[in-house]
Amino acid sequence: MPEIRTFLCRSDNIGVLLHDPASGACAAIDVPEAGPVLRALDETGWRLTDILVTHRHFDHVEGIPEVKARTGARVTAPEKAGDAVPEVDVRVGEGDTVTVGGLAAAVWETPGHCADHVTYWFERERLVFAGDTLFTLGCGRVMESPPEVLWRSLSRFLPLPDETAIYSGHDYVLSNARFALAAEPGNGNLKARADLAERVKRDGRFLIPTTLGEEKATNPFLRATEPALARAVNLAPGSDPAAVFTALREWKNRF
């Protein structure tokens, strides 16, 4: 199994290193800023071979030039990001495969937060690097498309195995938990996770990764088929999940 190191970058970005011990290859998932990534490499002794970019936003790519200059890592980025990602070596889109040593990931195009967003799905290892598409207890803000586009992207996660570990691009867990509780106050599993999130935060940690099973039980944006969430946004149970999702996302924008 791969080794994974997570750490904070900027104020709330999540830095991730993915290491294949069999080959020695190592990837950074995005580079929000150079310093924390380089420190994590120094602490682990891992040699960075790859940078896998989820999307073009500045807070995910700012540190790429410095880290690439220091390590020589190959930069893989969404083809649809164009020239907005610096120092790109490989451009990928839907259906492509990326490798980190002996680890292989399918590239999913998951637009909604932005038009070029991709997700990396390591099926054998049951790992997803979801960037700003899916968060612990939340989802990304819709910025460049109708909300139903993001709903379709999120729906791609639902058939994955419940044990799939999901790594997201930000630690928004506490604010997401407050909104989720407002939307579904009767969800006992959610109450327990919100309490856990508070305890973990006090210890200086965060609930990333999460698992798909945990998210299906507690994340309102994956639960748009639930009658309680339809009622929470004044829609009839059985309403189109895309409409429920849209109403939830608009509520969260105002929350």
C-alpha atoms as one frame of an Amber mdcrd trajectory, in Angstrom:
protein
   0.000   0.000   0.000   1.160   3.552  -0.626   2.242   5.885   2.141   0.440
   9.218   2.415   1.359  12.384   4.284  -1.176  15.208   4.728  -0.454  18.698
   6.068  -1.857  22.208   6.013  -0.811  24.793   3.435  -1.756  28.474   3.326
  -4.612  28.839   5.827  -6.851  25.877   5.015  -5.490  24.063   1.942  -4.558
  20.438   2.372  -1.180  19.355   1.057  -0.792  15.679   0.174   2.200  13.514
  -0.661   1.554  10.065  -2.138   4.529   7.693  -1.935   4.946   4.329  -3.626
   7.428   2.461  -1.412   8.037  -0.245  -4.019   9.422   2.155  -6.621  10.312
   5.196  -4.517   8.116   7.427  -6.679   6.231  10.213  -4.916   3.555  12.657
  -6.028   2.262  15.896  -4.578  -1.437  16.436  -5.159  -1.469  20.131  -6.084
   1.098  22.548  -4.615  -0.762  25.309  -2.756   2.561  26.730  -1.556   6.100
  25.480  -1.808   7.332  25.649   1.796   5.085  23.032   3.439   5.532  20.614
   0.546   9.326  20.890   0.659   9.315  20.505   4.458   7.189  17.370   4.216
   9.622  15.950   1.668  12.540  16.706   3.972  10.772  15.109   6.942   9.874
  11.924   5.073  12.988  11.632   2.957  10.812  10.973  -0.078  11.956  12.100
  -3.545   9.263  13.978  -5.431   8.802  12.619  -8.947   5.348  13.938  -9.845
   2.894  16.761  -9.248  -0.741  15.922  -9.994  -2.840  19.058 -10.428  -6.606
  18.912  -9.858  -7.458  22.362 -11.256  -6.011  25.698 -12.223  -6.981  27.900
  -9.252  -4.095  29.902  -7.823  -4.322  28.397  -4.340  -3.613  24.946  -5.831
  -0.758  25.779  -8.188   1.120  28.726  -6.679   4.018  26.644  -5.373   4.627
  24.593  -8.498   7.515  26.607 -10.014   9.630  26.540  -6.836   8.931  22.889
  -6.076   9.633  21.812  -9.638  12.862  23.799  -9.685  13.987  22.080  -6.466
  12.902  18.538  -7.354  12.564  18.232 -11.123   9.123  16.682 -10.641   6.935
  16.049 -13.687   3.799  18.229 -13.653   0.544  16.657 -14.826  -2.431  19.003
 -15.187  -5.899  19.122 -16.745  -5.789  19.723 -20.473  -8.736  22.110 -20.153
  -6.738  24.352 -17.798  -4.722  25.554 -20.772  -1.782  27.731 -19.781  -3.184
  28.639 -16.349  -1.111  25.925 -14.645   2.631  26.692 -14.706   5.423  24.365
 -15.800   3.138  21.629 -17.213   4.758  18.536 -18.739   1.715  16.306 -19.299
  -1.899  17.317 -20.009  -4.716  14.894 -19.212  -8.454  14.537 -19.556 -11.297
  12.069 -19.161 -10.238   8.467 -19.685  -6.510   9.047 -19.332  -4.358   7.173
 -16.830  -1.564   8.620 -14.717   1.084   6.630 -12.888   3.171   7.266  -9.800
   5.677   4.458  -9.828   3.577   1.308  -9.644   0.397   3.195  -8.708  -2.113
   3.950 -11.462  -5.041   6.389 -11.404  -7.907   6.993 -13.779  -8.490  10.643
 -14.642 -12.080  11.809 -14.257 -13.210  15.177 -15.517 -15.307  16.526 -12.628
 -16.388  20.044 -13.612 -18.659  22.259 -11.556 -16.315  24.068  -9.199 -14.434
  25.069 -12.345 -14.546  23.877 -15.925 -11.120  22.200 -15.961 -11.334  20.253
 -12.687 -10.188  16.630 -12.653 -10.198  13.911 -10.009  -7.605  11.124  -9.672
  -9.094   7.695  -8.822  -6.617   5.013  -7.735  -8.934   2.025  -7.997  -6.617
  -0.709  -6.735  -5.680   1.327  -3.656  -9.223   2.703  -3.135  -7.964   6.297
  -3.088  -9.592   9.408  -4.550  -7.956  12.816  -4.777 -10.993  15.033  -5.281
  -9.521  18.536  -5.093 -12.327  21.059  -4.631 -15.126  18.867  -6.001 -15.934
  16.854  -2.863 -15.047  17.874   0.683 -15.526  16.175   4.021 -19.190  16.995
   4.793 -19.398  19.379   1.840 -18.652  20.146  -1.789 -17.048  22.896  -3.809
 -18.665  26.189  -4.646 -20.214  26.278  -8.116 -18.279  28.844 -10.127 -18.288
  28.155 -13.871 -21.360  26.084 -14.679 -24.960  25.442 -13.683 -25.224  23.609
 -10.330 -26.458  20.406 -11.940 -23.033  20.027 -13.574 -21.421  19.732 -10.160
 -24.191  17.352  -9.070 -23.340  15.061 -12.007 -19.670  15.173 -11.013 -20.478
  14.322  -7.402 -22.744  11.487  -8.516 -19.747   9.737 -10.043 -18.387   9.078
  -6.563 -21.499   7.321  -5.277 -20.905   3.878  -6.857 -17.351   3.608  -5.473
 -16.696   1.217  -2.582 -17.646   2.608   0.817 -14.085   2.138   2.085 -12.697
   4.494  -0.585 -10.535   7.159   1.075 -11.309  10.666  -0.167  -8.686  13.400
   0.031  -9.984  16.914  -0.568  -8.246  20.203  -1.231  -9.348  22.197   1.825
 -10.146  21.788   5.505 -13.647  23.279   5.645 -14.905  20.543   7.941 -16.277
  22.614  10.823 -18.170  25.083   8.644 -19.446  22.227   6.519 -20.619  20.408
   9.637 -22.565  23.442  10.845 -24.387  23.686   7.532 -25.033  19.949   7.342
 -26.598  20.012  10.809 -28.832  22.918   9.789 -29.972  20.966   6.740 -30.427
  17.596   8.442 -30.638  18.059  12.240 -32.145  14.611  12.787 -29.164  12.718
  11.367 -27.530  10.953  14.321 -24.484   9.893  12.306 -23.944  13.508  11.330
 -24.159  14.714  14.932 -21.489  12.200  15.921 -19.202  13.276  13.072 -19.650
  16.948  13.898 -18.656  16.229  17.505 -15.638  14.272  16.287 -14.639  17.129
  13.989 -14.634  19.530  16.936 -12.437  17.207  19.011 -10.036  16.581  16.153
  -9.716  20.316  15.460  -8.835  20.982  19.105  -6.020  18.442  18.701  -4.689
  20.323  15.673  -5.815  17.673  13.187  -8.529  17.433  10.521 -11.001  14.859
   9.201  -9.189  14.376   5.907  -9.209  11.814   4.487 -12.780  10.796   4.883
 -14.402   7.677   3.405 -17.165   7.452   0.876 -19.266   5.457   3.319 -19.000
   8.218   5.918 -19.881  10.857   3.337 -22.909   8.973   2.042 -24.196   8.832
   5.610 -23.532  12.462   6.556 -22.737  14.781   3.613 -25.909  16.588   2.513
 -24.553  17.154  -0.994 -24.314  13.387  -1.560 -27.707  12.810   0.064 -29.911
  14.781  -2.314 -32.172  11.755  -2.754 -33.064  11.764   0.966 -36.630  12.951
   1.764 -35.432  14.921   4.813 -33.129  17.029   2.657 -35.801  17.670   0.049
 -38.090  18.909   2.818 -35.271  21.059   4.226 -35.235  23.083   0.991 -39.039
  23.149   0.662 -39.233  20.531  -2.065 -41.380  17.422  -2.089 -39.752  14.099
  -1.175 -38.868  12.333  -4.408 -37.972  15.592  -6.178 -35.228  15.565  -8.792
 -31.968  15.158  -6.834 -30.323  17.793  -9.041 -32.974  20.295  -7.920 -32.469
  19.364  -4.262 -28.716  19.686  -4.665 -29.084  23.071  -6.349 -31.249  24.375
  -3.521 -28.827  23.045  -0.908 -25.837  24.615  -2.664 -27.599  27.985  -2.934
 -28.505  27.798   0.769 -24.895  26.991   1.655 -23.744  30.038  -0.341 -25.841
  32.225   1.966 -25.132  30.293   5.181
